[in-house]
Amino acid sequence: MASRAFTVTLEPVAACNLACAYCYAVKGAAVQPDAGLFLRSLARIGRYAADQGFDEVHCVWLGGEPLLAGHAFFEGVADWTAAAPAGIRVRHFLQTNGLLLDDAYCRLFKAADVQLGLSLDGPQAVHDALRRTSQGGPTFPRVMAAAELLRRHAVPFGCAAVVTRMTLGREQEIYDFFCGLGCGFRINPVIPGPGAARRDVLIGPEEYGRCLVRFFDAWSDPRGDRVPVSPLDNYVVALLGGELRECQQQPSCARQGLGLKPNGDVVRCGRFQDRILGNLEEADLDALLAGREPDPFEARVAALTGCHGCSYWRQCHGGCPHNAVAFGRDLQARDPFCAAFKMIFSHIARALSL
């Protein structure tokens, strides 16, 4: 029986030490987080998850750049993890650009079994085109040095690559790069947002669909090496009747998690930065998550009547509501990447002779 996980996306700092051209987030000042606030919040979340019958709490650390919070902050988090409520397993997932990784962080993350994601878009020409320092300098050599440091400390990690216009037509090259690195990776389409400096790197649904197809063909080619590629591996499992593990394609994200901002504000998830439910220092977590009735997130599945007859409804559920909002649509509209999902699902189904 699969474990029930309550997912918390945590933003200890809103600041970042890079100036990626496509970042949709609105960055804040480099202010040290209130460690006490976060630890109190985590304790409340742990108790809530236990009371609600969840088996696990998944803490997903994002930013900004989360490592700007400092070593002492994450040492406190590790101490809280060790004292989590009985019957609750706490797992940590941290996404970083890697520039601040050092031996001390590696030792801490190894001991605490933190799963790291390294932001790396592919070979240097692809990565450095859009992932630059605040002074406009390249970051690829420093990210590769971070990957080597993680390997030296035997800290497991994967990579996250953002799909932009720079990616199109280079899918095989990018896949071969990660195979050479010996590292699985996740591909995410670039999303518009108030923090993005360049909108010319956005791609359309059909372009993204063809991109996913080319990545799948590279990944499934039996003649070459193979490393995991998400979400393609999850899509294969889902099409074969297994459990869908994609956050963006769950039937509903209501009451399954929350996002926590540096000041204690609770949001629906880390992507909905402006939809504040309340402050965890001022209100009970049950009340914050109950919210107003009817919950538009819970009502979304029923509202997507145009999707219910789709062959891939079970695998998609209308996609991510944040994507709909990011592209200027209503919360209850289908994901703008609908055409891409149909394209990759049908391509995988044909490959599997389903």
C-alpha positions in Angstrom: 0.0 0.0 0.0 1.4 3.4 -1.0 2.3 5.9 1.7 0.2 9.0 2.1 2.5 12.0 2.0 1.7 15.6 3.0 3.9 17.9 0.9 5.3 21.2 2.2 7.1 23.5 -0.2 9.3 25.8 1.9 10.9 29.0 0.9 13.4 30.0 3.6 14.7 32.9 1.6 13.2 34.8 -1.3 16.6 36.0 -2.6 18.8 34.3 -5.1 22.5 34.6 -6.0 21.7 34.1 -9.8 19.8 36.2 -12.3 18.3 33.5 -14.6 16.6 35.2 -17.5 13.5 32.9 -17.4 12.9 32.8 -13.6 9.2 33.4 -12.9 9.6 34.1 -9.2 9.6 37.6 -7.7 12.8 37.7 -5.7 13.2 39.4 -2.3 16.0 40.8 -0.3 18.8 38.6 1.1 17.4 38.4 4.6 18.3 35.6 7.0 15.3 33.4 7.8 13.7 33.3 11.2 14.8 29.8 12.1 12.5 29.7 15.1 9.5 30.5 13.0 10.3 27.7 10.5 11.0 25.1 13.3 7.7 26.0 15.0 5.9 25.8 11.7 7.4 22.4 10.9 6.4 21.1 14.3 2.8 22.2 13.7 2.8 20.6 10.3 4.2 17.4 11.6 1.5 17.2 14.3 -1.2 18.0 11.7 0.1 15.3 9.3 0.1 12.7 12.1 -3.5 13.7 13.2 -4.7 13.5 9.6 -3.4 10.0 9.1 -0.5 10.9 6.7 2.5 8.5 6.9 5.1 10.9 5.6 5.9 14.6 5.4 7.8 15.7 2.3 9.7 18.9 2.8 10.6 20.5 -0.6 13.1 23.3 -0.1 13.0 25.9 -2.9 13.8 29.6 -3.3 15.2 31.9 -4.3 18.3 29.9 -3.4 17.6 27.9 -0.3 21.3 27.5 0.7 21.4 31.3 1.4 19.6 30.3 4.6 23.0 29.1 6.0 24.4 26.0 7.6 23.0 26.7 11.1 19.5 26.9 9.7 19.6 23.5 8.1 21.3 22.0 11.1 18.2 23.0 13.1 16.0 21.5 10.5 18.0 18.2 10.7 17.5 18.3 14.5 13.7 18.8 14.1 13.6 15.8 11.6 15.2 13.5 14.2 12.4 14.5 16.7 9.5 14.2 14.3 6.2 12.7 15.6 6.0 8.9 16.0 4.7 7.2 12.9 5.7 10.1 10.6 8.7 9.8 8.2 10.1 13.1 7.2 11.9 13.3 3.9 13.7 16.4 2.5 14.1 17.4 -1.1 16.2 20.5 -1.9 16.6 22.3 -5.2 19.7 24.3 -5.5 21.8 26.0 -8.2 24.8 24.5 -6.5 27.0 27.6 -6.2 27.0 27.6 -2.4 27.5 23.9 -1.8 30.6 23.1 0.3 31.9 20.2 2.3 29.9 21.2 5.4 26.6 21.2 3.5 27.5 17.9 1.8 28.2 16.2 5.2 25.0 17.6 6.6 22.8 16.5 3.7 24.5 13.1 3.6 23.8 12.5 7.3 20.2 13.8 7.0 19.5 11.8 3.8 18.5 15.0 1.9 17.7 14.4 -1.7 19.3 17.1 -3.8 18.2 18.5 -7.2 20.9 20.5 -9.1 19.6 23.1 -11.5 21.4 22.3 -14.8 19.9 22.9 -18.2 22.3 20.8 -20.2 25.7 21.4 -21.9 27.4 24.7 -21.3 26.1 26.5 -24.4 22.5 25.7 -23.4 23.0 26.3 -19.6 25.0 29.5 -19.7 22.7 31.1 -22.3 20.1 31.8 -19.6 21.5 30.8 -16.2 23.9 33.7 -15.4 25.2 35.4 -12.3 23.8 38.7 -11.2 26.8 40.3 -12.9 26.1 38.4 -16.1 28.8 35.8 -15.8 28.6 32.1 -16.6 27.7 29.5 -14.0 28.2 26.2 -15.8 31.8 25.5 -14.5 30.7 26.2 -10.9 27.6 23.9 -11.2 29.8 21.1 -12.6 32.2 21.6 -9.7 29.2 21.3 -7.3 28.2 18.0 -9.0 31.8 16.7 -8.5 31.7 17.8 -4.8 28.4 15.9 -4.3 29.9 12.8 -5.9 33.0 13.0 -3.7 30.8 13.0 -0.6 28.5 10.3 -2.1 25.5 12.5 -1.8 22.8 11.3 -4.3 21.4 13.9 -6.6 19.5 14.5 -9.8 19.2 17.5 -12.1 16.4 19.7 -13.2 16.5 21.2 -16.7 14.2 24.0 -17.8 12.9 23.6 -21.4 13.2 26.8 -23.3 13.6 27.8 -26.9 17.3 27.0 -26.5 16.3 23.3 -25.9 14.4 22.7 -29.1 16.2 20.5 -31.6 19.0 19.7 -29.1 17.1 17.1 -27.1 19.5 14.2 -28.1 22.5 16.3 -27.3 21.1 17.3 -23.9 20.1 13.7 -23.1 23.6 12.5 -24.1 25.1 15.1 -21.8 23.2 13.8 -18.8 24.1 10.3 -19.7 27.8 11.3 -19.7 27.2 12.9 -16.3 25.6 9.6 -15.2 22.7 11.6 -13.7 19.0 11.4 -14.1 17.2 14.6 -14.8 13.8 16.3 -14.8 12.5 18.5 -17.6 10.2 21.4 -16.9 8.8 23.9 -19.4 9.6 27.5 -18.8 6.6 29.3 -17.3 5.8 33.1 -17.6 5.7 35.1 -14.4 6.3 38.6 -13.0 9.9 37.9 -12.3 10.9 36.8 -15.8 13.1 39.2 -17.8 12.7 37.4 -21.1 9.5 36.1 -22.6 11.1 35.3 -26.0 12.4 32.0 -24.6 8.8 30.7 -23.9 7.6 27.7 -26.0 4.1 26.8 -27.2 2.2 23.6 -26.3 2.9 21.9 -29.6 6.6 22.8 -29.4 6.8 21.4 -25.9 4.9 18.2 -27.0 7.4 17.6 -29.8 10.2 18.3 -27.4 8.9 15.6 -25.0 8.6 13.2 -27.9 12.2 13.7 -28.9 13.4 13.3 -25.3 11.3 10.1 -25.0 12.8 8.7 -28.3 16.4 9.5 -27.0 15.6 7.9 -23.6 13.9 4.8 -25.0 16.5 4.0 -27.7 17.8 0.6 -26.7 21.1 1.2 -28.4 22.3 3.9 -26.0 23.0 4.4 -22.3 20.0 5.3 -20.2 19.4 7.5 -17.2 16.0 8.4 -15.6 14.0 11.2 -17.3 11.0 12.7 -15.4 8.2 13.1 -16.1 8.6 10.6 -18.9 9.3 7.7 -16.5 6.2 8.6 -14.5 4.1 8.8 -17.6 5.1 5.3 -18.6 4.1 3.9 -15.2 0.8 5.8 -15.3 -0.1 4.6 -18.8 0.6 1.0 -17.7 -1.9 1.4 -15.0 0.4 2.3 -12.1 0.2 5.2 -9.6 0.6 8.7 -11.1 3.2 10.5 -9.1 3.2 13.8 -11.0 2.2 16.7 -8.7 0.9 18.8 -11.6 -1.5 16.1 -12.7 -3.1 14.9 -9.5 -6.9 15.1 -9.4 -6.6 17.8 -6.8 -3.8 19.5 -4.8 -6.3 20.6 -2.1 -5.5 19.5 1.5 -2.5 17.5 0.4 0.1 20.1 1.1 0.9 23.7 1.5 3.6 26.3 0.8 5.4 28.2 3.6 7.0 31.6 2.9 9.8 33.3 5.0 7.3 35.3 7.1 5.1 32.3 8.0 2.5 33.0 5.3 0.8 29.9 4.1 0.1 29.5 0.3 -1.5 26.7 -1.6 1.8 25.6 -2.9 5.2 27.2 -3.6 4.1 28.2 -7.1 1.0 30.2 -5.9 3.1 32.9 -4.2 0.3 35.5 -4.2 -2.6 33.3 -3.0 -2.1 33.6 0.8 -4.3 31.5 3.0 -3.2 33.1 6.2 -0.2 33.1 8.6 0.8 30.0 10.5 1.9 32.1 13.5 -1.6 33.6 13.7 -4.0 30.8 12.8 -4.6 27.1 13.2 -3.4 24.9 10.4 -6.7 23.0 10.2 -8.5 26.3 9.7 -6.1 27.6 7.1 -6.3 24.4 5.0 -10.1 24.1 5.3 -10.3 27.6 3.8 -13.5 28.9 2.2 -16.1 26.6 0.8 -16.4 25.5 -1.9 -12.7 25.2 -2.4 -11.9 26.2 -6.0 -9.1 23.7 -6.2 -11.3 20.8 -5.2 -14.1 22.0 -7.5 -11.7 22.2 -10.5 -11.8 18.5 -11.4 -15.6 18.7 -11.7 -15.5 22.0 -13.6 -13.2 20.5 -16.4 -16.1 18.9 -18.2 -14.4 19.2 -21.5 -11.6 17.0 -20.3 -13.7 14.2 -18.8 -14.0 12.3 -22.1 -10.3 12.5 -23.0 -8.5 9.2 -23.4 -5.8 10.5 -21.0 -8.0 12.0 -18.3 -6.8 9.4 -15.7 -3.2 10.4 -16.4 -3.7 14.1 -16.7 -6.7 15.4 -14.8 -6.5 18.7 -16.6 -2.9 19.5 -15.6 -1.7 22.1 -13.2 -3.9 25.0 -12.1 -0.9 27.2 -11.7 0.1 26.8 -15.3 -3.4 27.9 -16.3 -3.1 31.0 -14.1 0.4 31.8 -15.2 -0.7 31.9 -18.8 -3.6 34.3 -17.9 -6.4 31.8 -17.7 -8.9 31.0 -15.0 -7.8 28.8 -12.1 -10.3 26.2 -13.2 -9.2 26.2 -16.9 -7.3 23.3 -18.3 -3.5 23.4 -18.4 -2.3 25.4 -21.5 0.1 22.5 -22.2 -2.9 20.2 -22.8 -1.8 19.6 -26.4 1.7 18.7 -25.3 0.4 16.1 -22.8 -1.9 14.5 -25.4 1.1 14.4 -27.8 3.4 12.6 -25.4 0.8 10.3 -23.9 -0.2 9.1 -27.4 3.4 8.7 -28.4 4.3 6.6 -25.4 1.1 4.5 -25.8 2.1 3.7 -29.4 5.6 2.8 -28.3 4.2 0.5 -25.6 1.7 -1.0 -28.1 -1.2 0.0 -25.8 
